[in-house]
Amino acid sequence: MVPRQKPATIAPGATLGRIGNLEVRLARNEAEIKAAQEVRYRVFYDELGAGKDRPHLLDQRDADQFDPLCDHLLVFDSSLPGPEHRRIVGTYRLLRQEAAAAAGGFYSEGEFELTRLVARHPGQRFLELGRSCVLPQYRSKRTIEALWQGIWAYINHYDIGVMTGCASFPGTVPAAHAEALTYLAHHCRTNPAWDVQAVPDRYCSMELMPVEAVNAKAAIAAMPPLVKGYLRVGARIGDGCVIDHDFSTVDVFVVMPVKEIGQRYVNYYGGEGQRFAA
């Protein structure tokens, strides 16, 4: 069972990261959450072509029943004009285990058997990362580093032991990503202690070509930046991928035990995370 001692909530408006004119903190009111949902809509629906046949999208916000349960990590560009909630240029949705348990589960349990993984590690506190997006003109190393500063501050504050979540390839045809998915299946899989599978009725094999035919450099180059970023810090990938028709993606499951994250990233982000988590 997750330790009963519950960390104090992060103070509203507390800065969790800062690089230049980019500042990272949690959403502190409904206006900021709605603005983050609008950013998500612009990326997932306008840019990436997610399905638009759901009635709640008429207001051009990507929203679901998990949003009220989550913390919303936001990146602001302080140099932009206008009210603060209109300066949001990137966002991550964070769902802690305690909130997921109260709601009946994590978002990604519709695709992967996360409940079984959590049950095997009763002493760990899990955090689900989701809805990661950054506006096109801000897709730079600096913005990603600012987001990771915020995540490190958050996991330090809440004593998170394991980060999990889905990462996506574009489109709904796994074979279109055969080389990258096959590489992940053979070289980036979780070890048995952290293994997690796609739910049986949605399971698609990631082994889509002979492994000896995979060119590692080409496979890695073909991966979306978010997948490469997770692998870079030491994350591993679960068993099987899932087609998400709502978002027109092929999803893989990412598992990141905090203690197994590469030491140079702990040193790099951890120092900043500790500074902002106070």
N, C-alpha and C positions, 0 to 999 in steps of 0.2 A: 504494500500500500504506500502511496505517496506520503512523505512526512507530513504530519498534522500541522506543524508550525507554518503559518502563512505569512509571507513577507508583506510588509506595508505596501500599499499601492503607490506607484510612482506619482509624484506631485503633478497636478495639472500644469501644463506649460513648461515643465522642466526640460531643459536642453539635454538631448542624448547624444548629440554629435554635431560637429561644425567643421567645415572646410571652406575657407574663403567666404563667399556670400551664400553658401548653402548651409542651412541649419536643419537639424533633425530633431523631431519631438513627436509625442503622441497627439492625436486629435483630442481636443479638449471640449468640443461642443458639436451639436448636430450640424451646424453649418459647415464645419470642417470635414465631417464624415461625408456629407452629401457632396462636397467639392471633390473629395477623394474618389467617390463613386463615379463622378463625372469624368475624372481623369481616367479611371479604369474603362469607362465606356469608350472614350476617345481612342484608347489603345486597343482594347479587345474587340470592339465592334466596328468602329469607323476604320481603323487601320488594318486589323488582322482578320476581320470578316466573320466574327462569331455570329451565331444565329440571332435574328432580330424578330422572331415570331412569338415572343413572350410578352404578354400585356404590360407587365411592370416596367418594360424598357421604353415605353412611350415618353417618359420624362428624361430619356437619355442618361440614365444612371445605371450602372451595374450594381445591383443590390440583391441580397438574398436574406434568408432567415438567420444566417450566422453573423451578419454584420453587427447586430446589437450585442453579441456575446464577445466580440473581439476587441482588441486594442488595434488602432490603426496608426502605424508608423508613417510619418509624413516627412518629405523633404521639401523645404521652402527655399525659394530664391528671394532673398531679402532685397535684391536690387530691382525687382519688378514693381511697377506701380499698382495702385489699387489696394483693396482690403486684403488682410493677411490670408484669408481662405482662398483668395484667387492667385496666390503665389505658389500653390502646391505644384510641384513638378514631378513628383514620384511618390509611390506609396507601397507599403507591405501590410498585409493583414496578419495579425498575430493572435492565435487561439491557444490559450494555456489549458493544461489538462483539467484544472479545477472547473473552468468555465465549460469545457466540452462535456465533462461528466454531468454537470447540472442540466445540460441541454440534451443529453442522450447520445452524445458521440461527437467525433471530429468530422469535419467536412469531407475529408478524403476517404472516409470509410465506405463511401458509395463506390469506390474504385479499388481500394486495397484493404487488406485484412489488418488494419492498424490495431484494432482491439486486442488481437492475439499477441502482437508485439508488446503492447503496453502491459498486458497481463504477465508476460515473462520477465518484466523488469519492474517489480512493485516498489523498489526503492528509488526509482528515478522520477523526476518531474519532466513531462514531455511538453514540447511547444510545437504547434503546427504553423508553418510559414505558408502563406498563400497570397494569391492575387497580386503578385509582384509586377509592377509596371513603372516605367519611366517615360516621360514624353520624349519624342524622337530627338529634339535638339539638345537634350540633357543626357543622352546615352554615352557617357564618358566614364573613364576610370575614376574621376573625382567624385561623380555622383554615386557610383557603386561603393566607393570607399566610405562616403558619408553614410549611406544606408547601413553598411556593416558596422560602422562605429555605433550607430543606434541599436542595432541588434545585439552587439556585445554588451552594451550598457544594460539593455533589457534583460539578457540572460544572466548577467551577473547579479542584477538586482533581485530577480525572482528565483535564483538558484536553479536554473534550468539545466537538466542533465542530458537531454536528447532533443535535437531539432529534427523535425520531419516535414514532409510536404511533397506535393506533386511538382514536377517540372515538365514542360511541354515542348513537343516538336510540332511544327505547323502542319495542318492538313489531317485527313482521316485515313491515310493509307500507310500503315507501318512499313510496307515494302519500299516506299519512297525514301526511307531512312535506313535501309538495310545495313549499310556498312557501319554507320554510327551505332545503331541498336545492337548489332552483333558484337561490336567492340565492347560496348557496355556490359553485355551479357557474359562475356568471357574474361574481361579484365577489370571490371569495376563493381562486381557484385558484393553485396554484404556478406560478412562471415555468418556462420550458422547462428550465433547468439543474437544477431540483429536482423536475421532474415525476415522478410515480409513478402507476401505474394499478392498478386492481383486477385480480386474476387473471382471465383470459378466461372461464373456466367459472363464475365467480361474479359477474361484472360486472353491475351494474344502473345504468342511467343516472340521474344526479341532475337532469337537465333534465326536469321533470315538468309544467311549465305554461309558458305564454308569459311570457318575461321581463318584458315590458311590463306584465303584470298583477300582478307581484310588488310588494307594499308592503314596503319595506326595514325600516321600524320594526317591522312585524308579524312579518316573517321572523326578525329578530334576537331578538325577544321570545319566539318559539316555539322557539328553540334551547335544548338542555340547558345548564346552567351550565358544565359542563366545556368544551363547544365554544366558548361565548362567552368563557370565560377564556383559552383558547388563542388565539383571534382577537385578544383585547385586547392580548396581549403581542407580536403580530406574526406568528403562525403562519399558514401557508397550507394549503390542502386539495388532496389529490390528485384524480385522475380516476376517477369512479365510486364507488358505494357497494356494500356487501356485506351480505347478510342472514345473520346469525349465529343459527341456530335453537337452538343450545345455550343461548345467553344471552338469546334473544328480543329481539334488537336489530338495528338497521340501523347499520352501521359506516361511518364515513368515515375517511380517512387524513390525519393531521396531520404537517406537516413544519416544523421550526423551526430553521433555521441560526442558531447563536448570534449570529453577527456581524450578522444582520438583525433581531434582536429590538429592539423600540422602545427608544430611548435612555433614556427616562424610567424604564422598567422595569429596565434595566441599572443605572442610577444608584440606584434604590430598593432592588432586591433584591441587586444586585451588591456593594454595600458590606457588607451583612450576610453575604452568601455568602463574601466574602473573609475576614471576621472569623472565621467559624466553620470555614472550610476549612483554616486554619493547622495 
